[in-house]
Structures are given as C-alpha cells and as structure tokens.
C-alpha cells in the first residue's frame, strides 16, 4: 500500500492533466482539425476561443460516453467578442447539444490524461 501512495505522489502523476480531445470543422475550407484542450486553458480554433471546464469519460465496463462542458467565444476581426456556446457536449450524440456557428463546428471526441 505504501508503494501505491508513493507512485500516486510522483511528479509525473502530479503533472498529468485532463485534456479534452475535440474535433473542429472549418466549413469554408472543409478541413477537420484535432484540438487538444487542457482543462481551464483557452485554446484557439479560427476565430473561436474554446475553454473546457470539465471532461469526463466513463470506465470501460460501462456504456461508452465522453462528456465535456465547454465555453466557446467568437472573437471577430473588429475585436468584438461574443459567447456562441456554453454547455455540455456528448461524444455519443454530437447533435444533442451542438455549436450553432456559420463557419465552424466543434465536437468532443475523447477525454485523456496528458
């Protein structure tokens, strides 16, 4: 048991951060990009600024599901910023709670430790 405590307290374990793996589609160019978004760190995709607040993945013995709570801002060229999405996304049902944007689509793929 003491060995397990030491392993859990190791520097590598302390530095592992939950990261959401998102997919982004630019509808103008038809390019799909993979976006790694660590929790509570803002990442950019085009004019979007994405912050993942929480990311969860069910254990393998349960029905597969990955969920994430995202806040997405759109930063225009004239520097106006507007919130375009705030809510839960579900990997198994991307259309259930989707980003409504004329240029971009974002959806959750996975939740990992980095």
BELVEN-V113017 format. One record per pair of residues at least 24 apart in sequence whose C-alpha atoms are under 6 Angstrom apart, sorted by the first residue. I is the first residue (numbers start at 0). J is the second residue. If there is no record, write none. Layout:
BEGIN
I:J ; I:J
END
This chain:
BEGIN
15:112 ; 15:113 ; 16:112 ; 16:113 ; 17:111 ; 17:112 ; 18:110 ; 18:111 ; 18:112 ; 19:109 ; 19:110 ; 20:108 ; 20:109 ; 20:110 ; 21:106 ; 21:107 ; 21:108 ; 22:105 ; 22:106 ; 23:104 ; 23:105 ; 24:103 ; 24:104 ; 25:103 ; 26:102 ; 26:103 ; 46:73 ; 46:74 ; 47:72 ; 47:73 ; 48:72 ; 54:110 ; 56:110 ; 65:90
END
